[in-house]
């Protein structure tokens, strides 16, 4: 990996921190009656998207720790669909989802803000990706956050005929 400018790392860290407020505001803006509507076959509900973002925070933190402490750690793909049970999971309250996301993200940020320039160059192996390491994974988390938040807003506000089928 080439040297990543410090300003890029700072921008990513600022955006990861800002995602906490965006997530909080977005989730609190959605009417309670809209949280558990399935818009189509294979679509997640808004609550499922939100809970997923909160649920993956510990996994992200653990991957960061491993990248920072192990010599080229190897990871396996994370697939939430394989994790789901056949029974419906309990409906997690919005306040709990937000609190879990916030707590997990703050732990990640604490670790990342203490990373050195050399730490940001640390690499890892992941079978899904040609390149992987602290920088790429951290940027991936940011993109993952925003993809799910965009999808939540789309599922909430978009009329059926304009809804993307992704």
C-alpha positions in Angstrom: 0.0 0.0 0.0 1.3 3.5 -0.8 1.5 6.1 1.9 -1.9 7.5 2.6 -2.0 11.2 3.3 -2.7 12.1 6.9 -5.5 14.4 5.7 -7.3 11.3 4.3 -7.0 9.4 7.5 -8.3 12.5 9.4 -11.2 12.8 7.1 -12.2 9.2 7.5 -11.9 9.4 11.3 -14.0 12.6 11.3 -16.6 10.9 9.1 -16.7 7.8 11.3 -17.3 10.0 14.3 -19.9 12.1 12.4 -21.7 8.9 11.4 -22.8 8.5 15.1 -24.9 11.8 14.9 -26.2 11.0 11.4 -27.3 7.5 12.4 -28.9 8.8 15.6 -30.8 11.5 13.8 -31.9 9.3 10.9 -33.2 6.5 13.1 -35.0 8.9 15.4 -36.6 10.6 12.4 -38.3 7.4 11.2 -41.8 6.9 12.5 -42.1 3.8 14.7 -44.7 2.2 12.4 -42.2 2.3 9.5 -39.4 0.5 11.2 -40.5 -3.1 10.6 -42.1 -2.9 7.2 -40.6 -5.3 4.6 -40.7 -3.5 1.2 -40.1 -6.6 -0.8 -38.8 -10.1 -1.0 -35.3 -10.3 0.4 -35.4 -6.7 1.6 -34.4 -5.9 5.2 -36.6 -3.7 7.4 -35.3 -0.4 8.6 -34.8 -1.8 12.0 -32.8 -4.7 10.6 -30.4 -2.3 8.8 -30.0 -0.2 11.9 -29.5 -3.3 14.2 -27.0 -4.7 11.7 -24.9 -1.5 11.9 -24.9 -1.7 15.7 -24.2 -5.5 15.7 -21.1 -5.3 13.5 -19.3 -2.7 15.7 -17.6 -5.4 18.0 -16.5 -7.4 15.0 -15.0 -4.3 13.5 -13.2 -3.5 16.7 -11.8 -7.0 17.0 -10.5 -6.9 13.4 -8.8 -3.6 14.1 -7.2 -5.0 17.2 -6.0 -8.1 15.3 -4.5 -5.9 12.5 -2.7 -3.8 15.0 -1.3 -6.7 17.1 -0.9 -9.7 14.8 1.6 -10.1 12.0 -0.6 -10.2 8.8 -3.8 -11.6 10.4 -6.1 -13.7 8.2 -9.9 -13.1 8.3 -12.9 -15.1 7.1 -15.8 -13.3 5.4 -18.6 -12.1 7.7 -22.0 -13.0 6.4 -25.0 -11.8 8.6 -27.4 -13.9 6.5 -25.7 -17.1 7.7 -25.9 -15.9 11.2 -29.7 -15.4 11.2 -31.8 -18.0 12.9 -35.0 -19.4 11.4 -37.0 -17.7 14.2 -37.7 -14.0 14.1 -35.2 -12.1 16.3 -36.6 -9.9 19.0 -37.3 -6.3 18.1 -34.5 -4.2 19.6 -35.6 -0.8 20.8 -34.3 2.2 18.8 -32.6 3.7 21.8 -30.7 0.4 22.4 -29.6 0.2 18.8 -28.3 3.8 18.9 -26.6 3.2 22.2 -24.9 0.0 20.9 -23.8 1.7 17.7 -22.4 4.7 19.6 -20.6 2.6 22.2 -19.0 0.4 19.6 -18.0 3.2 17.3 -16.4 5.2 20.2 -14.2 2.2 21.1 -13.1 1.9 17.4 -12.3 5.6 17.3 -10.3 5.4 20.5 -8.2 2.7 19.0 -7.9 4.3 15.6 -7.0 7.8 17.0 -4.0 6.2 18.8 -2.7 4.4 15.7 0.6 5.6 14.3 1.4 6.3 10.7 3.0 2.9 10.5 -0.1 1.2 12.0 -2.2 2.6 9.2 0.1 0.7 6.7 -0.4 -2.6 8.4 -1.8 -5.3 6.2 -4.0 -8.4 6.6 -5.4 -11.1 4.4 -9.1 -11.4 3.6 -10.3 -13.8 0.8 -12.8 -11.4 -0.5 -10.4 -8.6 -1.2 -7.2 -8.1 -3.3 -5.8 -5.8 -0.6 -6.8 -5.5 3.1 -5.4 -3.8 6.1 -6.2 -1.1 8.7 -6.6 1.7 6.3 -8.8 -0.2 3.8 -10.9 -1.8 6.5 -11.4 1.5 8.2 -12.5 3.1 4.9 -14.7 0.1 4.3 -16.5 0.6 7.6 -17.3 4.2 6.6 -18.7 3.1 3.2 -20.6 0.3 4.9 -22.2 2.8 7.4 -23.3 5.1 4.7 -24.6 2.4 2.4 -26.9 1.1 5.1 -28.0 4.5 6.1 -28.7 5.4 2.5 -30.7 2.2 2.1 -32.7 3.0 5.3 -33.6 6.4 4.0 -34.4 4.9 0.6 -36.6 2.2 2.0 -38.4 4.7 4.2 -39.0 7.5 1.8 -38.9 6.2 -1.8 -42.1 5.4 -3.6 -42.4 1.7 -4.8 -42.0 2.5 -8.5 -38.6 4.2 -7.8 -37.2 1.8 -5.2 -34.0 0.1 -6.3 -34.1 -3.7 -6.1 -30.6 -4.0 -4.5 
